[in-house]
C-alpha cells in the first residue's frame, strides 16, 4: 500500500449543524482517505492547520441505499469520517 501524502489524507471538512456545535467545543469533523490511519490524520491536521491535536476518533460511514420499485441502488458511497479533538488553538476554517 503506498504511503499517503498529507494533502491526500484530508478530503473535506464536514459542515453540519452538529459539527458546528462540536467546533465550539474544540472538535472538528473531516472526511478522510479510506486508507488513512489515526497517526496520519493527526500529522496532517497538525501540519496543515498548525494546531496541537489531543485525540482522533475515526469511523466508517456506510453507503446509503435507495430503492425504486424492486430495484436497489447506491445513493452515496462509503466514506471515512474523523473527529479531531484539539488540545489548544482552533481551526480558522470553521470560524467564518
N, C-alpha and C positions, 0 to 999 in steps of 0.2 A: 504494500500500500504506500503510495507516495506521500511525502511529508507536506502538510498544508502550509501555505504562506499565511501570515497574519491577516492579510487582506482577503483571503479566501475563507477564513473561519467565520466571520460575521457576515450574514446575508442582509439583514434589515432589522431595524427596531420594530417591535410590535407595539402599536399605539392603539390602545383601547381604553375604556373608562377605568377598568380595573388596573391596567398597567400605569395609568396616570396617577391613581391613588397610591400605588406601590412606589412610584418615583418620589413622592413626597416623603416616604419613609426610607429612602436610600436604596430601593431595589429597582432594577431596570431589566426589562424583558427584551430579548433578541431572538430572531430566527438565526440559527447557526447551521453550519455544514453538518450533514448527517454523520460523517466520519470523524468530526471533531470531538476531542475529549475535554474534560474539565480543565486540565492544565493548559491546553492550547487556548481555550476560551479565556482563561484568566490572563494569560500573557497578551493576547490580542487586545483585551479591554484596557489593560494597564499601559500598553504602548500607545495605542491609538488615542485614548482619551486622557492619558496622564493622571490617573487616579489610582488609589490603593484598593484592591479587591479583598474583601473578607471571606466571601463564600460564593460558590457557584452551584446551583441546582440545575439539573437537566432532565428533560422528559421528551419522549417521542409522542407527538400528537398524531393520532390515527387518521387515515384517509376517510373522508366523508363520502358516503354513497348516496346516490339518488335513484329514483325509480320512475319509470314511465310505462305504465301498463304492467306487463310481465317482465320487462327488461330492467336490469340493474346496470348502473354505470357509475364511474368515479367522478364526483363533483370537484373534489380537491385532493391533492396528493398528500402523502405522509410527509411530515416535516419535524425537525428537532427544535425544541424551544429551550432557551437557557435563561434562568432568573439569576441575575448577578446582584449580590449584596455588597455595597461599598463600605469600607472601613472608615474612610474620610473623603471629603470632597463630593462633588456632584458632576453629572454629565450635562453640559450646557445644551446639548441637542434636544433634551426633553423639556427644558425650562424656557420655552418660547411662548 
